[in-house]
Amino acid sequence: MPQSFDNEDGWISGVEEPPRENSYFHRNLFAVLCFVCFAYALATNAPYGYLGALVCGALSRTAVRKKWPAPPYAAKLEALWARMRGQK
């Protein structure tokens, strides 16, 4: 398990951080938007595309750190995705 980190002394011995619950819905949503913005910025050389990629990347990490709950329609989207892949 990852240990807590103290900026002055390095790793805190003996203190372990509890495992975090992943917020896959928001993490994946913002990660896809990040790549879309980055591709747009590369194709058009627009500075706002790079800024959008930066913001979406930060939101993706924030969703995991703050444990944002999945929206109510996330289960329906997951079921639709499973049907499209032929799992159910």
C-alpha positions, 0 to 999 in steps of 0.5 A: 500500500502507498505510504503517506508522504511528508515533504520535510522528512520524506516517507512517514514510517509505519503510516499507510494510506488507506486504498482510495476508491476510484472514480472511473467515470469522471476520470475516464470522461475527463481523460478522453476530453483531455486527449481530444483537446490535445489532438485539436491543439496539435492539429490547429496549433491553437493555444486554447486547445492546450489549455483545455487539455491541461484543465481536463487533465487536472479535472481527471486527477481531481476526480480520483483524489476527491472521490467524485461519485458517479452520476445516476446515468453511469450504470446505464452507460456501463450496461449499454457499453457491455451490450455493445461489446457482447458481454451481456 
